[in-house]
């Protein structure tokens, strides 16, 4: 459904795209791996690769193989409030 509202040219560009997510705190790279909902969206968009920071390194991963159980703070708060 998400990709249905996007033009063919943009779909082609997204499939070739990479995303970089870096989190820097206290003079080091910290965990910036996307949460489970963001991961689902990235997979639906069919992005090629994602680069994210974790424990002072940059990790490159194919989006189609990206797995996470992490729920964002917003996700946890929303779930708790509207459960």
DAJO-V203058 format. One record per pair of residues at least 6 apart in sequence whose C-alpha atoms are under 6 Angstrom apart, sorted by sequence separation. I is the first residue (numbers start at 1). J is the second residue. D is the distance in Angstrom with one decimal. If there is no record, write none. Layout:
BEGIN
I	J	D
I	J	D
END
This chain:
BEGIN
23	29	5.7
24	30	5.8
52	58	5.5
23	30	5.4
52	59	5.3
51	59	5.4
23	32	5.5
51	60	4.5
22	32	5.8
50	60	5.8
50	61	5.5
49	61	5.6
49	62	4.4
48	62	5.9
49	63	5.2
48	63	5.8
33	52	5.6
32	52	5.6
32	53	5.3
43	64	5.8
31	53	5.4
30	53	5.8
31	54	4.1
29	53	5.8
30	54	4.9
30	55	5.3
29	56	4.3
28	56	5.7
17	47	5.6
18	48	5.6
20	50	5.9
22	52	5.6
15	46	5.4
17	48	5.8
18	49	4.8
19	50	4.7
20	51	4.7
21	52	4.8
22	53	5.3
15	47	4.9
16	48	5.8
18	50	5.6
20	52	5.9
36	68	5.6
14	47	5.7
15	48	5.8
36	69	5.8
36	70	5.7
35	70	5.0
36	71	5.9
35	71	5.2
35	72	5.7
END
